[in-house]
Amino acid sequence: MADGFRQALTAAEAFAGATAPNPPVGCAVLDARGVVLACAAHQQAGGLHAEAAALAVCRETGLIDRVHTLIVTLEPCNHHGRTPPCVEAILASPVQAVWIGARDPNPAVAGEGGARLARAGLEVAFAGDLDHRDATGLSRQAARLIAPFVTWSVHGRPWLTVKQALTAEGGMAPPAGARTFTSQASLALAHQLRRRADAIVTGSGTILADAPLFTVRHVPDPRRAPRRLAVLDRRRRTPAAYLDAARRHGFEVSLHDDIPALLADLAASGVLEALVECGPTLLDAFRAADLWDEHVTIRQSPRPGEPDTVEILNRLAA
């Protein structure tokens, strides 16, 4: 069972940042012995939800009669949106037991999926109920996966991930002639953060100093829709040529006068997670306003050849 949860979570994480305004969701289907028959993820808004996709794989491969247990990272939906309710797809299959990673927090739909499945006679349980040493960790992983969706749907703003890279001496500027000072592993992590974000937030000072691309280059990127590049720029100093180049790189670009207006605009456009990549002045402004949900600090090792230190703090309840 734990292995099924891990596979479902991995499948969902591969599409984090590609599903807004829906949350990323993964699903694994098991037989009565616990063998994983299929695993799938929700890949983009309007496409099949993870449960329907995984059951479709079972039908296509001739394994539907062996289906017994369905593991899904988020409680199955019980309402009509762009697609039919996942609960109906489950009830139309041989599934007898459903294990859920996290409850649906969306107040608009009241998270009735699990209750409806239970009323229909299916066994319904949650990751935290697993009799396994990894139960708590899997439950937390599922909660972190949907944390941006929770923040957006419940609190009306994007989840804010703040990334800060520090030199061995504690500075933020790369050496003269260099664009970065972190290791290849740290670069991959930074681009993973970009990949899962729906928007990048920066300041005009960062653009004037470095003209960063903000594109995802060091990891695969399944995203189809444009990302937002939101620039705090009260004095409109950002060069038009830079903005044109950002649009050619696939960004929807917007300029903003202050942080509250920026966050309101991103939330209204369905941005679930925004990655803050900027200089110390703007970082201090986000900290002073207590506007961050996850803070990722990458510290360059003082000894060449040794890995950087990565510290991740988040406010997600355990």
HUJOWO-V255685 format. One record per helix or strand of 2 or more residues. SS is the DSSP state (A for helix, B for strand). FROM is the first residue (numbers start at 1). TO is the last residue. If there is no record, write none. Layout:
# HUJOWO-V255685
ss = <SS,SS>
from = <FROM,FROM>
to = <TO,TO>
This chain:
# HUJOWO-V255685
ss = <A,B,B,A,A,B,A,B,A,B,A,A,B,A,B,A,B,A,B,A,B,A,B,B>
from = <2,26,36,50,64,69,86,97,113,123,127,135,159,184,199,204,227,240,251,259,273,280,294,309>
to = <13,30,41,60,66,74,91,102,119,126,129,155,166,196,203,210,232,248,256,268,276,288,299,314>
